[in-house]
Structure formats: C-alpha cells, structure tokens
C-alpha cells in the first residue's frame, strides 16, 4: 500500500495513522527491531517477540497502513523494511505543528 507523502510533509490522515501506529509500545519495539537491519523477516519477529503470529500480523498491518514499513513476499516468507523517509516527514510535520502552537 503506497501512502500519500506531499513535498511539504504528510497528509493529515497519514500523520494521524503514523501517530496511532507509534503510540503502541509493542509496535514501536517492532519498528525499532526492523530498523536494525536492511530487511527483517516475519519469522525473526515471531522469534524475538513473545506473542502469537496473529498479533505480529496485526502490528505489521498497522505499520504498513501507516506507511512506516514496506512488505515484500518471497515464497512463503515476508520481509519488512522501514521507510525512513516517512519517519523523517512525520518528525518534520510534528515539529512544524508543535512550533506553530508554541509560537501562538
């Protein structure tokens, strides 16, 4: 699923999706784990986190939906990669919004 990233930042909807995705501590830990490698396998995530495959699948779906990761399927295996440009756009938009409020 491709996400809408404008030149000036994220769409309002994607900004909300990213915020929601990052608010969950387990999802944040999963994102951090994926970020330690160029690609991270679903099998490795299932080994690293003491939750069911269904729970991992749910968290991955939310991270993909927010545009924070991409998924690639190779045979029966899935591999994930962090979209650092989305994290950068989210950070820039968050700072812009906070600066706007602080400047009022």
N, CA, C and O atoms as CSV, one atom per row, in Angstrom:
chain,resi,resn,atom,element,x,y,z
A,1,UNK,N,N,0.839,-1.180,0.000
A,1,UNK,CA,C,0.000,0.000,0.000
A,1,UNK,C,C,0.883,1.241,0.000
A,1,UNK,O,O,1.626,1.461,0.956
A,2,UNK,N,N,0.821,2.039,-1.025
A,2,UNK,CA,C,1.576,3.282,-1.096
A,2,UNK,C,C,0.834,4.351,-0.309
A,2,UNK,O,O,-0.395,4.347,-0.236
A,3,UNK,N,N,1.584,5.252,0.269
A,3,UNK,CA,C,0.974,6.302,1.059
A,3,UNK,C,C,1.195,7.649,0.392
A,3,UNK,O,O,2.082,7.807,-0.446
A,4,UNK,N,N,0.376,8.613,0.776
A,4,UNK,CA,C,0.403,9.940,0.183
A,4,UNK,C,C,1.385,10.824,0.947
A,4,UNK,O,O,1.066,11.321,2.028
A,5,UNK,N,N,2.580,11.019,0.387
A,5,UNK,CA,C,3.552,11.914,1.005
A,5,UNK,C,C,3.699,13.125,0.095
A,5,UNK,O,O,4.168,13.011,-1.038
A,6,UNK,N,N,3.298,14.270,0.596
A,6,UNK,CA,C,3.397,15.504,-0.177
A,6,UNK,C,C,4.798,16.079,-0.004
A,6,UNK,O,O,5.509,15.722,0.935
A,7,UNK,N,N,5.185,16.951,-0.894
A,7,UNK,CA,C,6.509,17.562,-0.824
A,7,UNK,C,C,6.704,18.278,0.520
A,7,UNK,O,O,7.800,18.262,1.080
A,8,UNK,N,N,5.646,18.901,1.030
A,8,UNK,CA,C,5.750,19.657,2.273
A,8,UNK,C,C,5.596,18.784,3.508
A,8,UNK,O,O,5.773,19.278,4.622
A,9,UNK,N,N,5.275,17.512,3.354
A,9,UNK,CA,C,5.093,16.645,4.513
A,9,UNK,C,C,4.030,15.604,4.258
A,9,UNK,O,O,3.748,15.262,3.109
A,10,UNK,N,N,3.449,15.107,5.308
A,10,UNK,CA,C,2.437,14.068,5.228
A,10,UNK,C,C,1.046,14.664,5.103
A,10,UNK,O,O,0.804,15.799,5.511
A,11,UNK,N,N,0.144,13.890,4.539
A,11,UNK,CA,C,-1.255,14.299,4.566
A,11,UNK,C,C,-1.727,14.229,6.021
A,11,UNK,O,O,-1.115,13.543,6.840
A,12,UNK,N,N,-2.787,14.921,6.335
A,12,UNK,CA,C,-3.316,14.887,7.709
A,12,UNK,C,C,-3.693,13.480,8.125
A,12,UNK,O,O,-3.443,13.075,9.260
A,13,UNK,N,N,-4.297,12.727,7.204
A,13,UNK,CA,C,-4.697,11.353,7.505
A,13,UNK,C,C,-3.485,10.478,7.811
A,13,UNK,O,O,-3.500,9.711,8.774
A,14,UNK,N,N,-2.430,10.592,6.990
A,14,UNK,CA,C,-1.255,9.765,7.240
A,14,UNK,C,C,-0.564,10.192,8.533
A,14,UNK,O,O,-0.044,9.347,9.262
A,15,UNK,N,N,-0.552,11.479,8.822
A,15,UNK,CA,C,0.043,11.955,10.070
A,15,UNK,C,C,-0.646,11.284,11.258
A,15,UNK,O,O,0.016,10.849,12.200
A,16,UNK,N,N,-1.970,11.202,11.210
A,16,UNK,CA,C,-2.730,10.551,12.279
A,16,UNK,C,C,-2.450,9.054,12.342
A,16,UNK,O,O,-2.316,8.493,13.429
A,17,UNK,N,N,-2.359,8.402,11.178
A,17,UNK,CA,C,-2.075,6.964,11.140
A,17,UNK,C,C,-0.694,6.652,11.724
A,17,UNK,O,O,-0.535,5.679,12.461
A,18,UNK,N,N,0.293,7.470,11.397
A,18,UNK,CA,C,1.642,7.266,11.926
A,18,UNK,C,C,1.641,7.470,13.435
A,18,UNK,O,O,2.219,6.672,14.173
A,19,UNK,N,N,0.993,8.534,13.892
A,19,UNK,CA,C,0.919,8.790,15.333
A,19,UNK,C,C,0.273,7.636,16.083
A,19,UNK,O,O,0.756,7.225,17.138
A,20,UNK,N,N,-0.816,7.117,15.538
A,20,UNK,CA,C,-1.501,5.992,16.162
A,20,UNK,C,C,-0.609,4.752,16.174
A,20,UNK,O,O,-0.534,4.038,17.174
A,21,UNK,N,N,0.059,4.510,15.059
A,21,UNK,CA,C,0.933,3.336,14.968
A,21,UNK,C,C,2.077,3.421,15.972
A,21,UNK,O,O,2.425,2.421,16.600
A,22,UNK,N,N,2.657,4.594,16.127
A,22,UNK,CA,C,3.796,4.764,17.030
A,22,UNK,C,C,3.387,4.816,18.498
A,22,UNK,O,O,4.237,4.667,19.376
A,23,UNK,N,N,2.120,5.023,18.778
A,23,UNK,CA,C,1.651,5.132,20.163
A,23,UNK,C,C,1.633,3.788,20.891
A,23,UNK,O,O,1.636,3.750,22.121
A,24,UNK,N,N,1.613,2.699,20.147
A,24,UNK,CA,C,1.570,1.373,20.764
A,24,UNK,C,C,2.999,0.924,21.089
A,24,UNK,O,O,3.822,0.811,20.180
A,25,UNK,N,N,3.312,0.664,22.365
A,25,UNK,CA,C,4.684,0.309,22.749
A,25,UNK,C,C,5.224,-0.936,22.031
A,25,UNK,O,O,6.394,-0.962,21.648
A,26,UNK,N,N,4.408,-1.945,21.846
A,26,UNK,CA,C,4.895,-3.153,21.168
A,26,UNK,C,C,5.175,-2.860,19.698
A,26,UNK,O,O,6.168,-3.331,19.145
A,27,UNK,N,N,4.296,-2.079,19.067
A,27,UNK,CA,C,4.503,-1.725,17.657
A,27,UNK,C,C,5.775,-0.899,17.501
A,27,UNK,O,O,6.521,-1.067,16.536
A,28,UNK,N,N,6.013,-0.012,18.452
A,28,UNK,CA,C,7.225,0.799,18.415
A,28,UNK,C,C,8.457,-0.093,18.549
A,28,UNK,O,O,9.452,0.113,17.853
A,29,UNK,N,N,8.396,-1.073,19.430
A,29,UNK,CA,C,9.514,-2.009,19.611
A,29,UNK,C,C,9.742,-2.828,18.336
A,29,UNK,O,O,10.885,-3.083,17.956
A,30,UNK,N,N,8.672,-3.231,17.690
A,30,UNK,CA,C,8.779,-3.976,16.432
A,30,UNK,C,C,9.419,-3.096,15.365
A,30,UNK,O,O,10.299,-3.550,14.634
A,31,UNK,N,N,8.986,-1.846,15.270
A,31,UNK,CA,C,9.561,-0.923,14.290
A,31,UNK,C,C,11.051,-0.720,14.560
A,31,UNK,O,O,11.853,-0.694,13.626
A,32,UNK,N,N,11.421,-0.578,15.823
A,32,UNK,CA,C,12.832,-0.426,16.179
A,32,UNK,C,C,13.628,-1.653,15.766
A,32,UNK,O,O,14.737,-1.527,15.247
A,33,UNK,N,N,13.071,-2.840,15.993
A,33,UNK,CA,C,13.754,-4.079,15.610
A,33,UNK,C,C,13.957,-4.125,14.096
A,33,UNK,O,O,15.049,-4.442,13.623
A,34,UNK,N,N,12.916,-3.813,13.343
A,34,UNK,CA,C,13.018,-3.832,11.878
A,34,UNK,C,C,14.073,-2.835,11.411
A,34,UNK,O,O,14.788,-3.085,10.441
A,35,UNK,N,N,14.163,-1.713,12.100
A,35,UNK,CA,C,15.118,-0.673,11.727
A,35,UNK,C,C,16.569,-1.037,11.948
A,35,UNK,O,O,17.458,-0.322,11.485
A,36,UNK,N,N,16.834,-2.136,12.645
A,36,UNK,CA,C,18.220,-2.539,12.887
A,36,UNK,C,C,18.845,-3.248,11.697
A,36,UNK,O,O,20.050,-3.496,11.686
A,37,UNK,N,N,18.038,-3.577,10.694
A,37,UNK,CA,C,18.546,-4.288,9.521
A,37,UNK,C,C,17.939,-3.682,8.259
A,37,UNK,O,O,16.933,-2.975,8.316
A,38,UNK,N,N,18.567,-3.972,7.122
A,38,UNK,CA,C,18.004,-3.503,5.852
A,38,UNK,C,C,16.645,-4.132,5.627
A,38,UNK,O,O,15.706,-3.455,5.208
A,39,UNK,N,N,16.531,-5.422,5.903
A,39,UNK,CA,C,15.263,-6.145,5.848
A,39,UNK,C,C,15.172,-7.037,7.071
A,39,UNK,O,O,16.185,-7.504,7.592
A,40,UNK,N,N,13.962,-7.265,7.518
A,40,UNK,CA,C,13.736,-8.068,8.721
A,40,UNK,C,C,12.629,-9.062,8.399
A,40,UNK,O,O,11.570,-8.672,7.909
A,41,UNK,N,N,12.861,-10.327,8.666
A,41,UNK,CA,C,11.860,-11.339,8.310
A,41,UNK,C,C,10.776,-11.447,9.377
A,41,UNK,O,O,11.011,-11.190,10.558
A,42,UNK,N,N,9.594,-11.831,8.933
A,42,UNK,CA,C,8.484,-12.057,9.852
A,42,UNK,C,C,8.834,-13.189,10.815
A,42,UNK,O,O,8.489,-13.135,11.996
A,43,UNK,N,N,9.506,-14.195,10.316
A,43,UNK,CA,C,9.919,-15.325,11.155
A,43,UNK,C,C,10.811,-14.845,12.304
A,43,UNK,O,O,10.660,-15.288,13.443
A,44,UNK,N,N,11.722,-13.954,11.998
A,44,UNK,CA,C,12.609,-13.408,13.032
A,44,UNK,C,C,11.823,-12.606,14.071
A,44,UNK,O,O,12.106,-12.681,15.266
A,45,UNK,N,N,10.830,-11.836,13.603
A,45,UNK,CA,C,9.984,-11.080,14.533
A,45,UNK,C,C,9.237,-12.031,15.473
A,45,UNK,O,O,9.145,-11.787,16.677
A,46,UNK,N,N,8.706,-13.118,14.901
A,46,UNK,CA,C,7.960,-14.092,15.700
A,46,UNK,C,C,8.858,-14.750,16.751
A,46,UNK,O,O,8.396,-15.092,17.839
A,47,UNK,N,N,10.125,-14.924,16.427
A,47,UNK,CA,C,11.081,-15.493,17.385
A,47,UNK,C,C,11.454,-14.485,18.466
A,47,UNK,O,O,11.648,-14.849,19.626
A,48,UNK,N,N,11.550,-13.228,18.080
A,48,UNK,CA,C,12.015,-12.184,19.002
A,48,UNK,C,C,10.936,-11.715,19.977
A,48,UNK,O,O,11.236,-11.380,21.123
A,49,UNK,N,N,9.687,-11.692,19.524
A,49,UNK,CA,C,8.607,-11.157,20.360
A,49,UNK,C,C,7.708,-12.294,20.843
A,49,UNK,O,O,7.244,-13.107,20.043
A,50,UNK,N,N,7.465,-12.350,22.141
A,50,UNK,CA,C,6.686,-13.457,22.728
A,50,UNK,C,C,5.176,-13.270,22.576
A,50,UNK,O,O,4.443,-13.231,23.564
A,51,UNK,N,N,4.725,-13.156,21.330
A,51,UNK,CA,C,3.307,-13.016,21.036
A,51,UNK,C,C,2.961,-13.970,19.896
A,51,UNK,O,O,3.852,-14.552,19.276
A,52,UNK,N,N,1.684,-14.127,19.625
A,52,UNK,CA,C,1.255,-15.027,18.559
A,52,UNK,C,C,1.566,-14.443,17.178
A,52,UNK,O,O,1.798,-13.243,17.031
A,53,UNK,N,N,1.565,-15.313,16.180
A,53,UNK,CA,C,1.764,-14.856,14.808
A,53,UNK,C,C,0.649,-13.893,14.404
A,53,UNK,O,O,0.884,-12.948,13.650
A,54,UNK,N,N,-0.548,-14.132,14.899
A,54,UNK,CA,C,-1.670,-13.244,14.611
A,54,UNK,C,C,-1.445,-11.843,15.149
A,54,UNK,O,O,-1.804,-10.859,14.503
A,55,UNK,N,N,-0.854,-11.754,16.326
A,55,UNK,CA,C,-0.555,-10.448,16.926
A,55,UNK,C,C,0.513,-9.727,16.117
A,55,UNK,O,O,0.395,-8.531,15.850
A,56,UNK,N,N,1.553,-10.454,15.727
A,56,UNK,CA,C,2.593,-9.859,14.876
A,56,UNK,C,C,1.964,-9.372,13.579
A,56,UNK,O,O,2.244,-8.261,13.128
A,57,UNK,N,N,1.120,-10.193,12.983
A,57,UNK,CA,C,0.458,-9.847,11.727
A,57,UNK,C,C,-0.359,-8.567,11.871
A,57,UNK,O,O,-0.334,-7.711,10.986
A,58,UNK,N,N,-1.077,-8.434,12.972
A,58,UNK,CA,C,-1.880,-7.224,13.223
A,58,UNK,C,C,-0.979,-5.992,13.303
A,58,UNK,O,O,-1.269,-4.966,12.690
A,59,UNK,N,N,0.107,-6.097,14.056
A,59,UNK,CA,C,1.014,-4.949,14.196
A,59,UNK,C,C,1.656,-4.594,12.855
A,59,UNK,O,O,1.831,-3.416,12.543
A,60,UNK,N,N,2.006,-5.605,12.065
A,60,UNK,CA,C,2.618,-5.338,10.766
A,60,UNK,C,C,1.615,-4.644,9.842
A,60,UNK,O,O,1.976,-3.727,9.105
A,61,UNK,N,N,0.374,-5.080,9.886
A,61,UNK,CA,C,-0.672,-4.461,9.066
A,61,UNK,C,C,-0.812,-2.972,9.410
A,61,UNK,O,O,-0.945,-2.139,8.513
A,62,UNK,N,N,-0.782,-2.643,10.690
A,62,UNK,CA,C,-0.902,-1.242,11.106
A,62,UNK,C,C,0.314,-0.422,10.678
A,62,UNK,O,O,0.171,0.734,10.279
A,63,UNK,N,N,1.505,-1.008,10.758
A,63,UNK,CA,C,2.713,-0.284,10.347
A,63,UNK,C,C,2.735,-0.069,8.836
A,63,UNK,O,O,3.150,0.992,8.369
A,64,UNK,N,N,2.293,-1.060,8.070
A,64,UNK,CA,C,2.201,-0.908,6.615
A,64,UNK,C,C,1.147,0.139,6.274
A,64,UNK,O,O,1.378,1.005,5.430
A,65,UNK,N,N,-0.003,0.061,6.926
A,65,UNK,CA,C,-1.100,1.014,6.677
A,65,UNK,C,C,-0.668,2.459,6.931
A,65,UNK,O,O,-1.071,3.374,6.212
A,66,UNK,N,N,0.152,2.648,7.958
A,66,UNK,CA,C,0.652,3.988,8.278
A,66,UNK,C,C,1.753,4.425,7.312
A,66,UNK,O,O,2.131,5.596,7.282
A,67,UNK,N,N,2.259,3.484,6.531
A,67,UNK,CA,C,3.331,3.809,5.590
A,67,UNK,C,C,4.707,3.767,6.203
A,67,UNK,O,O,5.671,4.214,5.583
A,68,UNK,N,N,4.823,3.232,7.424
A,68,UNK,CA,C,6.108,3.209,8.115
A,68,UNK,C,C,7.029,2.092,7.651
A,68,UNK,O,O,8.246,2.192,7.806
A,69,UNK,N,N,6.467,1.032,7.086
A,69,UNK,CA,C,7.266,-0.072,6.577
A,69,UNK,C,C,6.708,-0.534,5.236
A,69,UNK,O,O,5.556,-0.263,4.898
A,70,UNK,N,N,7.539,-1.229,4.490
A,70,UNK,CA,C,7.087,-1.911,3.290
A,70,UNK,C,C,7.245,-3.403,3.524
A,70,UNK,O,O,8.109,-3.841,4.283
A,71,UNK,N,N,6.404,-4.170,2.865
A,71,UNK,CA,C,6.442,-5.624,2.983
A,71,UNK,C,C,6.779,-6.221,1.627
A,71,UNK,O,O,6.308,-5.755,0.589
A,72,UNK,N,N,7.601,-7.262,1.656
A,72,UNK,CA,C,7.966,-7.976,0.443
A,72,UNK,C,C,7.795,-9.458,0.721
A,72,UNK,O,O,8.228,-9.970,1.753
A,73,UNK,N,N,7.154,-10.137,-0.222
A,73,UNK,CA,C,6.920,-11.565,-0.059
A,73,UNK,C,C,7.857,-12.326,-0.980
A,73,UNK,O,O,7.998,-11.992,-2.157
A,74,UNK,N,N,8.494,-13.351,-0.435
A,74,UNK,CA,C,9.376,-14.218,-1.209
A,74,UNK,C,C,9.019,-15.652,-0.855
A,74,UNK,O,O,9.402,-16.159,0.199
A,75,UNK,N,N,8.286,-16.294,-1.742
A,75,UNK,CA,C,7.779,-17.632,-1.435
A,75,UNK,C,C,6.836,-17.533,-0.252
A,75,UNK,O,O,5.949,-16.680,-0.239
A,76,UNK,N,N,7.015,-18.396,0.746
A,76,UNK,CA,C,6.136,-18.345,1.912
A,76,UNK,C,C,6.572,-17.309,2.971
A,76,UNK,O,O,5.922,-17.164,4.006
A,77,UNK,N,N,7.662,-16.604,2.700
A,77,UNK,CA,C,8.235,-15.688,3.694
A,77,UNK,C,C,7.918,-14.239,3.380
A,77,UNK,O,O,7.771,-13.850,2.221
A,78,UNK,N,N,7.815,-13.434,4.462
A,78,UNK,CA,C,7.621,-11.988,4.322
A,78,UNK,C,C,8.818,-11.286,4.943
A,78,UNK,O,O,9.362,-11.708,5.963
A,79,UNK,N,N,9.204,-10.205,4.291
A,79,UNK,CA,C,10.314,-9.388,4.766
A,79,UNK,C,C,9.842,-7.939,4.841
A,79,UNK,O,O,9.059,-7.485,4.006
A,80,UNK,N,N,10.325,-7.223,5.846
A,80,UNK,CA,C,9.886,-5.846,6.083
A,80,UNK,C,C,11.084,-4.908,6.106
A,80,UNK,O,O,12.192,-5.281,6.490
A,81,UNK,N,N,10.818,-3.676,5.680
A,81,UNK,CA,C,11.844,-2.643,5.667
A,81,UNK,C,C,11.225,-1.335,6.144
A,81,UNK,O,O,10.107,-0.993,5.761
A,82,UNK,N,N,11.958,-0.608,6.982
A,82,UNK,CA,C,11.487,0.690,7.482
A,82,UNK,C,C,11.579,1.721,6.363
A,82,UNK,O,O,12.565,1.768,5.627
A,83,UNK,N,N,10.551,2.538,6.245
A,83,UNK,CA,C,10.547,3.657,5.293
A,83,UNK,C,C,10.998,4.901,6.049
A,83,UNK,O,O,10.186,5.648,6.597
A,84,UNK,N,N,12.291,5.101,6.063
A,84,UNK,CA,C,12.880,6.196,6.830
A,84,UNK,C,C,12.413,7.570,6.359
A,84,UNK,O,O,12.360,8.513,7.149
A,85,UNK,N,N,12.074,7.688,5.074
A,85,UNK,CA,C,11.593,8.975,4.566
A,85,UNK,C,C,10.240,9.337,5.178
A,85,UNK,O,O,9.930,10.518,5.341
A,86,UNK,N,N,9.440,8.337,5.515
A,86,UNK,CA,C,8.156,8.606,6.168
A,86,UNK,C,C,8.398,9.048,7.611
A,86,UNK,O,O,7.744,9.971,8.097
A,87,UNK,N,N,9.328,8.397,8.290
A,87,UNK,CA,C,9.675,8.830,9.655
A,87,UNK,C,C,10.201,10.258,9.653
A,87,UNK,O,O,9.855,11.051,10.530
A,88,UNK,N,N,11.035,10.589,8.674
A,88,UNK,CA,C,11.571,11.952,8.571
A,88,UNK,C,C,10.451,12.957,8.310
A,88,UNK,O,O,10.429,14.033,8.908
A,89,UNK,N,N,9.523,12.611,7.420
A,89,UNK,CA,C,8.405,13.511,7.121
A,89,UNK,C,C,7.500,13.678,8.341
A,89,UNK,O,O,7.021,14.779,8.614
A,90,UNK,N,N,7.267,12.590,9.073
A,90,UNK,CA,C,6.439,12.667,10.278
A,90,UNK,C,C,7.103,13.569,11.321
A,90,UNK,O,O,6.451,14.426,11.918
A,91,UNK,N,N,8.393,13.369,11.531
A,91,UNK,CA,C,9.133,14.181,12.503
A,91,UNK,C,C,9.091,15.655,12.128
A,91,UNK,O,O,8.871,16.515,12.981
A,92,UNK,N,N,9.303,15.944,10.842
A,92,UNK,CA,C,9.273,17.338,10.384
A,92,UNK,C,C,7.885,17.947,10.587
A,92,UNK,O,O,7.761,19.091,11.026
A,93,UNK,N,N,6.845,17.178,10.265
A,93,UNK,CA,C,5.474,17.688,10.427
A,93,UNK,C,C,5.140,17.883,11.907
A,93,UNK,O,O,4.494,18.866,12.269
A,94,UNK,N,N,5.569,16.965,12.753
A,94,UNK,CA,C,5.330,17.092,14.193
A,94,UNK,C,C,6.013,18.346,14.735
A,94,UNK,O,O,5.413,19.111,15.490
A,95,UNK,N,N,7.252,18.548,14.349
A,95,UNK,CA,C,7.970,19.745,14.795
A,95,UNK,C,C,7.306,21.017,14.264
A,95,UNK,O,O,7.232,22.020,14.975
A,96,UNK,N,N,6.827,20.981,13.029
A,96,UNK,CA,C,6.137,22.148,12.460
A,96,UNK,C,C,4.879,22.465,13.264
A,96,UNK,O,O,4.607,23.623,13.580
A,97,UNK,N,N,4.115,21.420,13.591
A,97,UNK,CA,C,2.876,21.629,14.347
A,97,UNK,C,C,3.144,22.118,15.759
A,97,UNK,O,O,2.433,22.989,16.259
A,98,UNK,N,N,4.152,21.573,16.401
A,98,UNK,CA,C,4.484,21.994,17.767
A,98,UNK,C,C,5.027,23.414,17.762
A,98,UNK,O,O,4.695,24.209,18.641
A,99,UNK,N,N,5.856,23.737,16.783
A,99,UNK,CA,C,6.416,25.094,16.693
A,99,UNK,C,C,5.298,26.105,16.450
A,99,UNK,O,O,5.324,27.209,16.993
A,100,UNK,N,N,4.310,25.721,15.625
A,100,UNK,CA,C,3.192,26.617,15.334
A,100,UNK,C,C,2.422,26.904,16.623
A,100,UNK,O,O,2.058,28.049,16.889
A,101,UNK,N,N,2.174,25.870,17.417
A,101,UNK,CA,C,1.431,26.044,18.673
A,101,UNK,C,C,2.264,26.843,19.660
A,101,UNK,O,O,1.737,27.728,20.335
A,102,UNK,N,N,3.557,26.549,19.757
A,102,UNK,CA,C,4.418,27.250,20.699
A,102,UNK,C,C,4.567,28.733,20.332
A,102,UNK,O,O,4.777,29.572,21.209
A,103,UNK,N,N,4.459,29.051,19.043
A,103,UNK,CA,C,4.605,30.421,18.601
A,103,UNK,C,C,3.361,31.267,18.762
A,103,UNK,O,O,3.414,32.484,18.587
A,104,UNK,N,N,2.225,30.635,19.096
A,104,UNK,CA,C,0.973,31.388,19.244
A,104,UNK,C,C,0.963,32.234,20.490
A,104,UNK,O,O,-0.019,32.927,20.758
